[in-house]
């Protein structure tokens, strides 16, 4: 449970850094995401999940 909480805190730190360092770039990216079809976003999310799980497996073994 502590690992999960640590991971969620790191996600918040990374997201916050993006907003703090480059807010205009973040806004442009968000605007571009709104223009994408849902199926493309779903595909990108699936790829991110698979890559994340692969990296997590690699880091733990």
C-alpha positions as CSV (number, residue, x, y, z in Angstrom):
1,X,0.0,0.0,0.0
2,X,2.9,2.3,0.8
3,X,4.3,1.7,-2.7
4,X,1.0,2.7,-4.3
5,X,0.8,5.9,-2.3
6,X,4.4,6.7,-3.2
7,X,3.7,6.2,-6.9
8,X,0.6,8.4,-6.8
9,X,2.6,11.1,-5.0
10,X,5.3,10.9,-7.7
11,X,2.6,11.3,-10.4
12,X,1.3,14.4,-8.7
13,X,4.9,15.8,-8.5
14,X,5.6,15.1,-12.2
15,X,2.2,16.6,-13.3
16,X,2.8,19.6,-11.1
17,X,6.3,20.1,-12.6
18,X,4.9,20.2,-16.1
19,X,2.4,22.8,-15.2
20,X,4.9,24.9,-13.2
21,X,7.7,24.8,-15.8
22,X,5.7,25.1,-19.1
23,X,2.1,26.1,-18.6
24,X,1.7,27.4,-22.1
25,X,3.0,24.2,-23.7
26,X,0.7,22.2,-21.4
27,X,-2.3,24.3,-22.6
28,X,-1.4,23.7,-26.3
29,X,-1.1,20.0,-25.7
30,X,-4.4,19.9,-23.9
31,X,-6.0,21.8,-26.8
32,X,-4.6,19.3,-29.3
33,X,-5.9,16.4,-27.2
34,X,-9.4,17.8,-27.4
35,X,-9.2,17.7,-31.2
36,X,-8.3,14.0,-31.2
37,X,-11.0,11.3,-31.6
38,X,-11.8,9.3,-28.5
39,X,-10.6,6.1,-30.1
40,X,-7.1,7.6,-30.7
41,X,-6.9,8.8,-27.1
42,X,-8.0,5.3,-25.9
43,X,-5.3,3.7,-28.0
44,X,-2.7,6.1,-26.6
45,X,-3.9,5.3,-23.1
46,X,-3.6,1.6,-23.7
47,X,-0.1,1.9,-25.0
48,X,0.9,4.0,-22.0
49,X,-0.6,1.4,-19.6
50,X,1.3,-1.5,-21.4
51,X,4.6,0.5,-21.4
52,X,4.1,1.4,-17.7
53,X,3.4,-2.1,-16.7
54,X,6.4,-3.4,-18.7
55,X,8.6,-0.8,-17.0
56,X,7.2,-1.7,-13.6
57,X,7.8,-5.4,-14.2
58,X,11.3,-4.7,-15.4
59,X,12.1,-2.5,-12.3
60,X,10.7,-5.0,-9.9
61,X,12.5,-8.1,-11.3
